[in-house]
Amino acid sequence: MQRETGDPARRKVDGTFWLVDHHGTTVSNRTFDGKLLLVLFGFTNCRAVCPRKLAETEAVLDRLSERANRVQPLYITVDPERDTPNVMRDFLKAHPRFIGLTGDRAQIDEVKLRFRVFARRVEDASDPDNYNVPHTAVTYLISAEGGYMTHFLDGTDVEQIASKIRELLAK
């Protein structure tokens, strides 16, 4: 793929990826049987935003009822050094509809670039083995082909998200 150049604000989201799922299998955006992909970025050591976003996404899927079968929620780590497939699998036991995705640092950096996601490791001066990873808290809706459909900013009402997904599924 050729990278876009120029003003980063004018770059479009590219929802294509090749990563490893929480079962250790290499997957791409085309792996999920033609489903729409509801993509969140986060990390398993997140204490506030990520657990809330996962719960909100579950609520969206509940509101979609049988239509939720046409949507695959994905949780892509921004912390691949800690978030191995096994760690992701254990973390997502509480959210069984999600598939966790990880990879090496280069793969994650490439996906962050494609999705225009910011994430940065911030060291904890009092505990060198602990760090935080502030990151973009946007949820993306991606077509099975990897095309950007829409996104939802943090704080968007669950019913608004479900309504927009219903509308796009009807097309």
C-alpha positions as a Markdown table, in Angstrom:
| # | Residue | x | y | z |
|---|---|---|---|---|
| 1 | Met | 0.0 | 0.0 | 0.0 |
| 2 | Gln | 1.2 | 3.4 | -0.8 |
| 3 | Arg | 1.1 | 5.8 | 2.1 |
| 4 | Glu | -0.6 | 9.2 | 1.7 |
| 5 | Thr | 1.5 | 12.2 | 2.0 |
| 6 | Gly | 0.7 | 15.9 | 2.7 |
| 7 | Asp | -1.5 | 17.4 | 5.4 |
| 8 | Pro | -2.3 | 14.6 | 8.0 |
| 9 | Ala | -5.7 | 16.2 | 8.7 |
| 10 | Arg | -6.7 | 15.5 | 5.1 |
| 11 | Arg | -5.7 | 11.8 | 5.2 |
| 12 | Lys | -8.5 | 9.3 | 5.3 |
| 13 | Val | -8.9 | 6.4 | 7.7 |
| 14 | Asp | -7.8 | 3.2 | 6.1 |
| 15 | Gly | -9.4 | 0.3 | 7.9 |
| 16 | Thr | -7.2 | -2.5 | 6.5 |
| 17 | Phe | -5.0 | -4.5 | 8.8 |
| 18 | Trp | -3.1 | -7.7 | 9.3 |
| 19 | Leu | -2.8 | -8.6 | 13.0 |
| 20 | Val | -2.9 | -11.6 | 15.4 |
| 21 | Asp | -6.1 | -12.3 | 17.2 |
| 22 | His | -6.4 | -13.4 | 20.8 |
| 23 | His | -6.3 | -17.0 | 19.7 |
| 24 | Gly | -2.9 | -16.5 | 18.0 |
| 25 | Thr | -4.3 | -16.6 | 14.5 |
| 26 | Thr | -3.2 | -14.1 | 11.9 |
| 27 | Val | -6.3 | -12.2 | 10.6 |
| 28 | Ser | -7.1 | -9.2 | 8.4 |
| 29 | Asn | -10.1 | -7.0 | 8.0 |
| 30 | Arg | -11.4 | -9.5 | 5.4 |
| 31 | Thr | -11.4 | -12.4 | 7.8 |
| 32 | Phe | -14.8 | -11.7 | 9.4 |
| 33 | Asp | -17.3 | -13.1 | 6.9 |
| 34 | Gly | -18.3 | -9.8 | 5.4 |
| 35 | Lys | -19.3 | -8.3 | 8.7 |
| 36 | Leu | -19.0 | -4.6 | 9.5 |
| 37 | Leu | -16.2 | -4.1 | 11.9 |
| 38 | Leu | -16.7 | -2.0 | 15.1 |
| 39 | Val | -13.1 | -1.1 | 16.0 |
| 40 | Leu | -11.9 | 0.2 | 19.3 |
| 41 | Phe | -8.2 | 0.9 | 20.3 |
| 42 | Gly | -7.1 | 0.4 | 23.9 |
| 43 | Phe | -5.0 | -1.7 | 26.2 |
| 44 | Thr | -5.6 | -4.3 | 28.9 |
| 45 | Asn | -4.1 | -2.2 | 31.7 |
| 46 | Cys | -6.4 | 0.7 | 31.1 |
| 47 | Arg | -8.3 | 1.5 | 34.3 |
| 48 | Ala | -11.1 | 3.8 | 33.1 |
| 49 | Val | -11.7 | 4.7 | 29.5 |
| 50 | Cys | -11.2 | 1.2 | 27.9 |
| 51 | Pro | -13.5 | -0.7 | 30.3 |
| 52 | Arg | -16.2 | 2.0 | 29.8 |
| 53 | Lys | -15.8 | 1.9 | 26.0 |
| 54 | Leu | -16.1 | -1.9 | 26.0 |
| 55 | Ala | -19.2 | -1.8 | 28.1 |
| 56 | Glu | -20.7 | 0.9 | 25.9 |
| 57 | Thr | -20.0 | -1.2 | 22.8 |
| 58 | Glu | -21.7 | -4.2 | 24.4 |
| 59 | Ala | -24.7 | -2.0 | 25.0 |
| 60 | Val | -24.7 | -0.9 | 21.4 |
| 61 | Leu | -24.7 | -4.6 | 20.3 |
| 62 | Asp | -27.5 | -5.3 | 22.6 |
| 63 | Arg | -29.6 | -2.5 | 21.1 |
| 64 | Leu | -28.9 | -3.9 | 17.6 |
| 65 | Ser | -30.5 | -7.3 | 18.7 |
| 66 | Glu | -30.3 | -9.8 | 15.8 |
| 67 | Arg | -28.5 | -7.2 | 13.6 |
| 68 | Ala | -25.5 | -7.5 | 15.9 |
| 69 | Asn | -24.7 | -10.8 | 14.1 |
| 70 | Arg | -23.7 | -8.6 | 11.1 |
| 71 | Val | -21.2 | -6.6 | 13.2 |
| 72 | Gln | -17.9 | -7.8 | 14.6 |
| 73 | Pro | -16.4 | -5.8 | 17.5 |
| 74 | Leu | -12.6 | -5.6 | 17.6 |
| 75 | Tyr | -10.4 | -4.4 | 20.3 |
| 76 | Ile | -6.9 | -3.5 | 18.9 |
| 77 | Thr | -4.2 | -3.0 | 21.5 |
| 78 | Val | -2.0 | 0.1 | 21.6 |
| 79 | Asp | 0.3 | -1.7 | 24.0 |
| 80 | Pro | 1.6 | -4.8 | 22.2 |
| 81 | Glu | 4.6 | -5.2 | 24.5 |
| 82 | Arg | 2.2 | -6.3 | 27.3 |
| 83 | Asp | -0.9 | -7.3 | 25.4 |
| 84 | Thr | 0.0 | -10.7 | 24.0 |
| 85 | Pro | -2.7 | -13.0 | 22.5 |
| 86 | Asn | -3.0 | -14.8 | 25.9 |
| 87 | Val | -3.3 | -11.6 | 27.8 |
| 88 | Met | -5.9 | -10.3 | 25.4 |
| 89 | Arg | -7.8 | -13.6 | 25.6 |
| 90 | Asp | -8.0 | -13.5 | 29.4 |
| 91 | Phe | -8.9 | -9.8 | 29.4 |
| 92 | Leu | -11.8 | -10.3 | 26.9 |
| 93 | Lys | -13.4 | -13.2 | 28.8 |
| 94 | Ala | -15.7 | -10.5 | 30.2 |
| 95 | His | -16.5 | -9.3 | 26.7 |
| 96 | Pro | -16.9 | -12.6 | 24.6 |
| 97 | Arg | -18.3 | -10.8 | 21.5 |
| 98 | Phe | -15.0 | -9.0 | 21.0 |
| 99 | Ile | -12.0 | -10.3 | 19.2 |
| 100 | Gly | -8.7 | -8.9 | 20.6 |
| 101 | Leu | -6.0 | -8.0 | 18.1 |
| 102 | Thr | -2.3 | -7.5 | 18.7 |
| 103 | Gly | 1.0 | -7.8 | 16.8 |
| 104 | Asp | 4.5 | -6.5 | 17.1 |
| 105 | Arg | 5.3 | -2.8 | 17.6 |
| 106 | Ala | 5.7 | -2.2 | 13.8 |
| 107 | Gln | 2.3 | -3.8 | 13.0 |
| 108 | Ile | 0.5 | -1.8 | 15.7 |
| 109 | Asp | 2.2 | 1.4 | 14.6 |
| 110 | Glu | 1.1 | 0.7 | 11.0 |
| 111 | Val | -2.5 | 0.1 | 12.1 |
| 112 | Lys | -2.5 | 3.3 | 14.2 |
| 113 | Leu | -1.3 | 5.2 | 11.2 |
| 114 | Arg | -4.0 | 3.7 | 9.0 |
| 115 | Phe | -6.7 | 4.6 | 11.5 |
| 116 | Arg | -5.1 | 7.9 | 12.4 |
| 117 | Val | -4.9 | 6.8 | 16.1 |
| 118 | Phe | -2.7 | 8.6 | 18.6 |
| 119 | Ala | -1.1 | 6.6 | 21.4 |
| 120 | Arg | 2.0 | 7.3 | 23.4 |
| 121 | Arg | 3.7 | 5.4 | 26.2 |
| 122 | Val | 4.0 | 7.5 | 29.4 |
| 123 | Glu | 6.4 | 6.2 | 32.0 |
| 124 | Asp | 5.5 | 6.2 | 35.7 |
| 125 | Ala | 8.5 | 7.8 | 37.4 |
| 126 | Ser | 7.7 | 6.1 | 40.7 |
| 127 | Asp | 7.4 | 2.6 | 39.2 |
| 128 | Pro | 9.6 | 1.9 | 36.1 |
| 129 | Asp | 7.8 | -1.4 | 35.4 |
| 130 | Asn | 4.4 | 0.4 | 35.1 |
| 131 | Tyr | 3.4 | 2.8 | 32.4 |
| 132 | Asn | 0.2 | 4.3 | 30.9 |
| 133 | Val | -0.7 | 4.6 | 27.3 |
| 134 | Pro | -3.0 | 7.6 | 26.6 |
| 135 | His | -4.7 | 7.0 | 23.2 |
| 136 | Thr | -7.5 | 8.1 | 20.9 |
| 137 | Ala | -10.9 | 7.0 | 22.2 |
| 138 | Val | -12.8 | 6.9 | 18.9 |
| 139 | Thr | -14.8 | 3.9 | 17.8 |
| 140 | Tyr | -14.7 | 3.2 | 14.0 |
| 141 | Leu | -17.1 | 1.5 | 11.8 |
| 142 | Ile | -15.3 | -0.2 | 8.9 |
| 143 | Ser | -16.7 | -2.1 | 6.0 |
| 144 | Ala | -15.6 | -5.7 | 5.4 |
| 145 | Glu | -13.3 | -4.4 | 2.7 |
| 146 | Gly | -11.5 | -2.1 | 5.1 |
| 147 | Gly | -13.3 | 1.0 | 4.0 |
| 148 | Tyr | -14.1 | 3.7 | 6.5 |
| 149 | Met | -17.8 | 4.1 | 7.0 |
| 150 | Thr | -18.1 | 6.4 | 10.1 |
| 151 | His | -16.7 | 7.0 | 13.5 |
| 152 | Phe | -18.1 | 7.8 | 17.0 |
| 153 | Leu | -16.4 | 10.1 | 19.3 |
| 154 | Asp | -16.0 | 9.3 | 23.0 |
| 155 | Gly | -19.2 | 10.3 | 24.8 |
| 156 | Thr | -21.5 | 9.6 | 21.9 |
| 157 | Asp | -24.8 | 8.2 | 23.1 |
| 158 | Val | -25.2 | 4.4 | 22.8 |
| 159 | Glu | -28.6 | 4.8 | 21.1 |
| 160 | Gln | -27.1 | 7.3 | 18.6 |
| 161 | Ile | -24.4 | 4.7 | 17.7 |
| 162 | Ala | -26.9 | 1.9 | 17.4 |
| 163 | Ser | -29.2 | 4.0 | 15.2 |
| 164 | Lys | -26.4 | 4.9 | 12.8 |
| 165 | Ile | -25.3 | 1.3 | 12.6 |
| 166 | Arg | -28.9 | 0.2 | 11.9 |
| 167 | Glu | -29.1 | 2.8 | 9.1 |
| 168 | Leu | -25.8 | 1.7 | 7.5 |
| 169 | Leu | -26.8 | -2.0 | 7.8 |
| 170 | Ala | -30.0 | -1.2 | 5.9 |
| 171 | Lys | -28.1 | 0.1 | 2.9 |
